[in-house]
Amino acid sequence: MIVPLRKFLSYLLLVQCSLFVFGCSSTKKVVYFNNIQDSVLPSGVENIEPLIQKNDLLSISVSSLNPEASKIFNTPNVTDSEAPDFSGRATSVSGYLVNAQGYIQFPILGNIKALGLTKRQLKESITKSLTDRKLLVDPIINIRYLNYRVTVLGEVANPTVVNAPNEKITLLEALGLAGDLTIYAKRSNVLIIREVEDKKIIKRINLNSTELFNSQYYYLQPNDIVYVEPDKAKVATANPVRQLLPLIFSGLTVVVVAVDRLTR
């Protein structure tokens, strides 16, 4: 009986070791850009100017040689709205809301189409309207997003909504502001959801590869959603049976050792 018990104990230890070895993640799967060497990469990524979408909140300021004449054009149609600042705290802001039809309500000029335009195009449209109607001479228009933010969810340390007041944020910056990826994050399959003109664009990014540096998704756009999937190890740890396996094997080991000694 001693020999079979010893064999059983050996098999049990072998199974435990196998589970430990196969349960460990490869370092290549948890390291960013593991195939990159010391080099200078060409700047092949453009920070493409985003298109204005419905429900965007815009700050529009108008100035000219006649401050009194310009004053009336600096009255936003939405006030005391709350938006998170760079640290995530809510602050009071005022701006022009792009309505469900894609227009903003601008003083004197009335409804102005904003949906689908870039800030530059909207600036040119307002400038032309003001000059054509002889309301201002050589007006200067400045437009900024008040809701330039992205949402980061999934296997990050602190899932959050990140506000970008400088209107420029990369995928890596957003992940860093969310506390970086956890050890269970699936770095080869980071999901970006982007809405453009009522269409949702789905893109998967591999952070184990340097391809991100040449991707148009290197820079995020307003209202992008970044979702980091969990890997198989995280899913396995959520399984109650998997959680009990170490206790079961430990208990069996103690029993086998005890029986083995009693039979000697």
Secondary structure in CASP SS format (residue, H / E / C, confidence):
PFRMAT SS
TARGET T0000
AUTHOR 0000-0000-0000
METHOD secondary structure of the structure
MODEL  1
M C 1.00
I H 1.00
V H 1.00
P H 1.00
L H 1.00
R H 1.00
K H 1.00
F H 1.00
L H 1.00
S H 1.00
Y H 1.00
L H 1.00
L H 1.00
L H 1.00
V H 1.00
Q H 1.00
C H 1.00
S H 1.00
L H 1.00
F H 1.00
V H 1.00
F H 1.00
G H 1.00
C C 1.00
S C 1.00
S C 1.00
T H 1.00
K H 1.00
K H 1.00
V H 1.00
V C 1.00
Y C 1.00
F C 1.00
N C 1.00
N C 1.00
I C 1.00
Q C 1.00
D C 1.00
S C 1.00
V C 1.00
L C 1.00
P C 1.00
S C 1.00
G C 1.00
V C 1.00
E C 1.00
N C 1.00
I C 1.00
E C 1.00
P C 1.00
L C 1.00
I C 1.00
Q C 1.00
K C 1.00
N C 1.00
D C 1.00
L E 1.00
L E 1.00
S E 1.00
I E 1.00
S E 1.00
V E 1.00
S E 1.00
S C 1.00
L C 1.00
N C 1.00
P H 1.00
E H 1.00
A H 1.00
S H 1.00
K H 1.00
I H 1.00
F H 1.00
N H 1.00
T C 1.00
P C 1.00
N C 1.00
V E 1.00
T E 1.00
D E 1.00
S E 1.00
E E 1.00
A E 1.00
P E 1.00
D C 1.00
F C 1.00
S C 1.00
G C 1.00
R C 1.00
A E 1.00
T E 1.00
S E 1.00
V E 1.00
S E 1.00
G E 1.00
Y E 1.00
L E 1.00
V C 1.00
N C 1.00
A C 1.00
Q C 1.00
G C 1.00
Y E 1.00
I E 1.00
Q E 1.00
F E 1.00
P C 1.00
I C 1.00
L C 1.00
G E 1.00
N E 1.00
I E 1.00
K E 1.00
A C 1.00
L C 1.00
G C 1.00
L C 1.00
T C 1.00
K H 1.00
R H 1.00
Q H 1.00
L H 1.00
K H 1.00
E H 1.00
S H 1.00
I H 1.00
T H 1.00
K H 1.00
S H 1.00
L H 1.00
T H 1.00
D H 1.00
R C 1.00
K C 1.00
L C 1.00
L C 1.00
V C 1.00
D C 1.00
P C 1.00
I E 1.00
I E 1.00
N E 1.00
I E 1.00
R E 1.00
Y E 1.00
L C 1.00
N C 1.00
Y C 1.00
R E 1.00
V E 1.00
T E 1.00
V E 1.00
L E 1.00
G E 1.00
E C 1.00
V E 1.00
A C 1.00
N C 1.00
P C 1.00
T E 1.00
V E 1.00
V E 1.00
N E 1.00
A C 1.00
P C 1.00
N C 1.00
E C 1.00
K C 1.00
I C 1.00
T E 1.00
L H 1.00
L H 1.00
E H 1.00
A H 1.00
L H 1.00
G H 1.00
L H 1.00
A C 1.00
G C 1.00
D C 1.00
L E 1.00
T C 1.00
I C 1.00
Y C 1.00
A E 1.00
K E 1.00
R E 1.00
S E 1.00
N E 1.00
V E 1.00
L E 1.00
I E 1.00
I E 1.00
R E 1.00
E E 1.00
V E 1.00
E C 1.00
D C 1.00
K E 1.00
K E 1.00
I E 1.00
I E 1.00
K E 1.00
R E 1.00
I E 1.00
N C 1.00
L C 1.00
N C 1.00
S C 1.00
T H 1.00
E H 1.00
L H 1.00
F H 1.00
N H 1.00
S C 1.00
Q C 1.00
Y C 1.00
Y C 1.00
Y E 1.00
L C 1.00
Q C 1.00
P C 1.00
N C 1.00
D C 1.00
I E 1.00
V E 1.00
Y E 1.00
V E 1.00
E E 1.00
P E 1.00
D C 1.00
K H 1.00
A H 1.00
K H 1.00
V H 1.00
A H 1.00
T H 1.00
A C 1.00
N C 1.00
P H 1.00
V H 1.00
R H 1.00
Q H 1.00
L H 1.00
L H 1.00
P H 1.00
L H 1.00
I H 1.00
F H 1.00
S H 1.00
G H 1.00
L H 1.00
T H 1.00
V H 1.00
V H 1.00
V H 1.00
V H 1.00
A H 1.00
V H 1.00
D H 1.00
R H 1.00
L H 1.00
T C 1.00
R C 1.00
END
